[in-house]
């Protein structure tokens, strides 16, 4: 197995959240070998167990997350994460912006989309993003083909500004194709928009997987190896033309 320094395959991205909310930073890192991961706030190391009411640290098979609970103005800062193993290290950083919740007077107008979802086409394995801008400080409900969207490392919504949201769909598969819809709601009403994602299947993926399995068998010594043998079908062929000039070949 290849041994190398850690590498962020999914780095940190900037976040914006309201006072009193929880926010989650997440990264994915190559884990050969397993790195030691350290989080920092404004250059100061965050120590797991030091303040469990404020911070939760999660590690799961290359996915590393920092959850910051009950945000206040003191949490508005730059956050960074360093991954290190015996071959080297890598790091990334992002900004957390904490803003006050809107006052009731700000919610007298129903949400309005300033930027609508747009249709996207891509090849299998590529990353895509749906971007919207919506006013009215709404809560958002995301759906795919009429079903609530299941979020995780590969499907995530990032709030990058007061009215700017991005839905990331990473490492796309053909089954990610469908109609994506977002509904924005506040006390004055709601609005929605939708777009279609079409993921084109890559024909060589299965072949690559089969080759990979063969390589694994070869590396594990499980590939069938036959003793060399002579193929006598060509001798039979030559025997039918006895008396003529011959050219004889040996095949193993």
N, C-alpha and C positions, 0 to 999 in steps of 0.2 A: 504494500500500500504506500502511495506517495506521501512522504513526510515533508511538510513545508510550513512556512509562517502562516498565521491566521489571515483570513481575508474576509471582509464584509461583503456578502452577496446581497444583502439588503441593509443599507445604512440607515441612520437616523434621518428623520425629516422634521421640519419645523412644525410646531403645534400652537394652536390658539384655543383657549378654553375659558369658561366663566369661573369666577370666584365661587367656591363651594363644590365644584365638580371634581371628579377624579380624571386623571389623564394617564395614558399609557404610551411609553416609548418602547419600541421593539426593534431588534436587529436580528439578522441571521448571519452566522459565521461558519466558515469551514472548520471542521473539528478533527483534523488528522495532523498531529495529535490534538487532544482536547485542550483548548486554551483556558487560561485564567482570565476572567472578565471583571473589570473594575469600572464602576460608574463614578462620575464627578459632577458636581454642581458648582459652576463658577470657579473651576480649578480645584475645589476642595473634594476630597475623597468621601464618598457615601459608603458607610460601613453597614453591611447587613446585620440586623439585630439591634442596632443602636437606637432606632426610632421606628418600631414596627407600626405605630399608628399613622405614621406619615409615609413610609416607603415600604413597598413590597417588591422583592426581587424574585424573578422566576427564571429557571433554566430548564430547557427541555429539548434535547437532541438537536443542538445547533441553533435553537431559538432562545434568545435572551431578552427579558423584558424588565422594565422598571415602571412600576405603577406609583404615581404620586397622588395621595388621597387629600380630599377636602382642601382644594387649592385656595391660597390667599396671595396677596400681593408680594409676599416674600418669596414665593415660588417662581416668580417671573425672573428667568435667568437663562444662561446658556448651560446646556447639559452635554456631557461627552462620555464616551465609553472607549476603553482601551482593552484590546484582546492580545494576550501574550502567551507564547509557548517557547520551548527551548530553541526554536529556529528563527524567532523574530516576533514582531508585533504589528498591529494595525490599529487605527483609531478613526473615529468620526464624531461629529458634534451637530447639535441642532439647538434652535432657540424655542423656548416656551414663553408665550405671551399670555398673561392672565388679565382678563378684562372684567369690569363689573357687569352684573346681570342687567339687562335693559329694564328701565322703569315701565310701569303699566302704560304710561302715556305713549311710550314708543311702540306699543303693540296695537294701536288703534287701526292700523292699516293691515290688510291681509297680505301674506307673502306675495312677492312678485319676482319672477325670474329675470335677472339682467343678462344671464347667459344660460342657454338651454343645453341639455344633453345633445351630443352629436353622434350619429352612427359611426361605427368603427369596424374595419375589417383587418384581420391579421393572420399570420401563420401560427400553427401550433407551437407552443413553447415561448412565444413572444409575450412581453408585458404590454398592457394597455391601460389607459386612464380615461375616465369620464370626468369632465369638469363642469361645475355650475357656479353661478353667482346668484344669490337670492337674498332679497331684503326682508325685513320684518322680524329678524331674530327668531326664526322658526325652529321647531324640532323637525327632524327629517326621518322619513320612513323609506327604506330602499327595498325594492322587490325585483325578482327575476321571474318572468313568465307568470306573474300573479302570486308568487309565493315569497314570503319574507326572505331576504338575502341572509345566508349564513356567513358570518364574518370569521376570519382566521388569518394566519400568516400570509395566505395568498390572495385574500379578498379583504380590503381594508379601506375605510373612509378617513381621510385626513382633512382636518379643519385648519386651513392655512391663513385665514384672515377672517374679519368680522362677517363677510358675506361670501367667502370663497371656500368651496369644498371640492375635494378630488376623491373619486372612487378608483382605487387601484385594483386591477385584476392581473395577478402575476403568474408567469409560467402557464399560460392559457392552454386549455384542452378543448377538443371539439364540443364536449358537453357544456362548456361555458357559453356557447352560442345561445342567443335568446334575446328577449326584449327586457331591457332594464328600465325601471321606472322609479322616480323619486317623488315623494309627496312632502311638501313643506307645509307645516301647520302652526298657527299661533291662535291666540284668543279671538282674533278678528276673522279668521277663515283659513282657507288652504288653497294651494295651487300645486299642480303637478306637471311633469314632463317626462318623456321617455325616448329611448333610442335603442337601436339594434346592434348587437355584437355578433359578427360572423367570424368564426375561427376555422381556417382551412386546415384540414388534416395533412400532415407531412408524411408522404408515402414511405420514406426510407426509415422512419422511426422504428418499425417492427424489425427491419433487417438489422439495424444497429443493435437492437436488443438481443437478437439471435446471435450475432457475432460476439457480443459481450458475454453471453452465456457460454459460448464455445471457448472463449479466452479464459473464462473462469475455470472451466473444466480442465483446460490445458495446464493452467497455473496450479490447480489442485491435484494434478496427476491422475485425473479420472478419465481423460480422453482415451478412447480405445486405440491401441497401437497394435498393428498386425506385423508378424514376421514377414520379411521380403520373400517373394515367390516368383517363379518364372511363369509367364503367361504362354501356354503351349499352343494357343490357337493359331499363331503365325507359323509354327513348324508344320502344322497340318496343312496350312495353305500352300507352303512351299513344296510339300511332298506331292501335291497334285500336278506339279510341273517338273518332274524329275527329268534331267537331261538338258534343261535350260540353264542359262547363267542365273546365278542367284545372288541376292543381297540379303544377308541374314541379320536380324536385329535382335537384341536382347532387351526385354522390358521387365522392369521390376515393379 
